[in-house]
Amino acid sequence: MSTGISLKGKVALVTGASSGLGERFAEVLSSAGAAVALAARRTERLADLAGRINAAGGRAITVRLDVNDHGNIQAAFAEVAGQLGGVDILVNNSGVSKQGKITDVTPDDYDFVMDTNTKGAFFVAQAAAKDMIARKAAGRIINIASVAGLRVLGQLSVYCMSKAAVVQMTKAMALEWARYNINTNAICPGYIETEINRDYWSTPGGQKLVEMLPRKRVGAPEDLDGLLLLMASDEARFINGAIVAADDGLSVT
């Protein structure tokens, strides 16, 4: 029995690929053989990543995608189809956050987080599913939620709400699209160190938070590699509607 996962012949679209987890997700999918569409609002930040993937023998293109622009979502999928073919794997990763007390949240703050994390993610997944259904293609949709969708984190009320919605969204999509051979699952990462938050972990506040974690450590992007590959692969054909916490035990504390 072989345990190696191959995505050769598959096309993957990764949103929010310009940095952090999205960048890592794209590299991992490419390393398993998938052609990868790198999507973000600022395509200039994707150029280096595409160059690295292509130089390593993979195939990557860059696509402008603003998940808050419904017309742009449709255009992005059409562009990927024209260059690589229809999307077989969606990693629905775009996300933003706003920290503060609930009493300080403004309508603009609320819309900023909910429009990207929930509404944007919904319509990107919808576009992917419509394409998969039209092509009668077995599809994999991987929504990137958060441990914040499973338990409340202080000062992140609207973010927690948005990711809890993604959890329920994933279950609803899994139920409705199962008949079309589309598997929809969610990954709920815990605290992961990326270039965006790296400096924070050495601050007093960051160190205090680390001490409160079950193993007193934060994760690295590569800690999600195995789970991502499984959910993207044919080996996950019996996994649908799963909400998997990859948080080192934080969600059970």
Summary of the structure (lengths in Angstrom):
residues: 253
radius of gyration: 17.5
end to end distance: 36.9
largest distance: 56.2
contacts: 848
relative contact order: 0.14
helix: 51%
strand: 17%
